[in-house]
Amino acid sequence: MGFSYSQPVKIFFGAGERGRIGEIAASFGHKRALVIADGFLAANDVAGEIAKCAGTDAVFSAFGADPDISAADDAAKIARDIAAD
């Protein structure tokens, strides 16, 4: 049995890389971010720290382990409201 796998994306990792998230997003033409994170990352302010580095305070974490379509709708509404790109 054979298979092929391709992941044509850049992955940035390493010490200090989260501080470059705004610069990296801008290099792809993005200006306004909505950070989507689980409750743990939001509660420990990791999501807030990432949002700050991205130049936003918009964080969505109102979903559980098995999110349904209403969570996606809520996130999409916030994204539209802040004109996330």
C-alpha atoms as one frame of an Amber mdcrd trajectory, in Angstrom:
protein
   0.000   0.000   0.000   1.440   3.357  -0.987   0.416   6.925  -0.416   1.551
  10.444  -1.063   1.484  13.338   1.398   2.095  17.000   0.711   1.900  19.894
   3.126   2.650  22.981   1.061   2.864  25.450   3.927   5.653  27.164   5.773
   5.939  26.234   9.423   7.790  28.629  11.706   9.061  27.324  15.022  11.697
  28.113  17.592  12.433  30.521  20.398  10.988  33.963  19.702   8.986  33.024
  16.602   5.616  33.920  18.131   6.906  37.479  18.426   7.246  37.563  14.633
   3.659  36.542  13.902   2.623  40.046  12.807   5.612  40.327  10.469   4.980
  36.854   9.063   1.257  37.508   8.519   2.057  40.812   6.818   4.458  39.038
   4.458   1.413  37.083   3.207  -0.593  40.306   2.827  -2.674  39.984   6.004
  -3.451  43.017   8.146  -6.041  42.030  10.777  -6.055  38.740  12.683  -8.518
  36.772  14.738  -6.658  34.344  16.994  -8.620  31.141  17.602  -7.403  29.169
  20.594  -8.690  26.615  23.051  -9.744  27.580  26.547  -6.449  26.485  28.110
  -4.361  28.787  25.903  -6.830  31.623  26.431  -6.936  31.167  30.229  -3.137
  31.137  30.472  -2.882  34.240  28.241  -0.839  32.452  25.600  -3.543  33.336
  23.055  -3.550  36.950  24.262   0.224  37.127  23.932   0.040  35.765  20.372
  -2.761  38.221  19.539  -0.678  41.118  20.880   2.265  40.039  18.716  -0.134
  39.941  15.754  -1.298  43.487  16.493  -4.803  42.577  17.640  -6.732  41.859
  20.801  -9.260  39.620  19.039  -9.248  36.114  20.527 -12.012  33.541  20.105
 -12.025  30.605  22.512 -15.740  29.973  23.103 -15.834  26.352  21.984 -15.459
  22.958  23.580 -13.785  19.681  22.720 -16.283  18.805  19.994 -17.353  22.181
  18.591 -20.496  22.343  16.522 -21.407  24.656  13.676 -22.634  27.362  16.055
 -19.065  27.833  17.358 -17.832  28.258  13.784 -20.669  30.711  13.106 -19.725
  32.704  16.231 -16.060  32.851  15.193 -17.023  33.852  11.644 -19.223  36.666
  12.975 -16.340  38.060  15.028 -14.016  37.757  12.023 -16.490  39.718   9.880
 -17.069  42.315  12.625 -13.358  43.085  12.947 -12.683  42.672   9.200 -10.168
  39.906   9.785  -8.336  38.869   6.684
